[in-house]
């Protein structure tokens, strides 16, 4: 094995583990905050719930990936990870205001509103990631 690989492997593992922990925490908080059980809905083949949750997860992962690429410390990753999570939750809150019947339409499996909220999550994630590059 090349020496460079062995030298950088601990950093990879530390950043990867931190990112996965941040992702798991975000998903747990997101699932707790939303008024519907996305996992149960997805298990019943509810495409709308899958689109909504996928958009939120990807919208969170984009800034995390950007921070990993540009940060110097795990503390940077952790702090910006919290910021990314808050921004995603605020985006979901804005979607709830714009679509007051969101809970009912997701439970009913309506794909159009879910696609809009998923796209909003991705868009906010992209902008968030760009703003974290300094």
Secondary structure by P-SEA (a helix, b strand, c coil): ccaaaaaaaaaaaaaaaaaaaaaaaaaaaaaaaccccaaaaaaaccaaaaaaaaaaaaaaaaaaaaaaaccccaaaaaaaaaaaaaaaaaaaaaaaaaccaaaaaaaacccaaaaaaaaaaaaaaaaaaaaacc
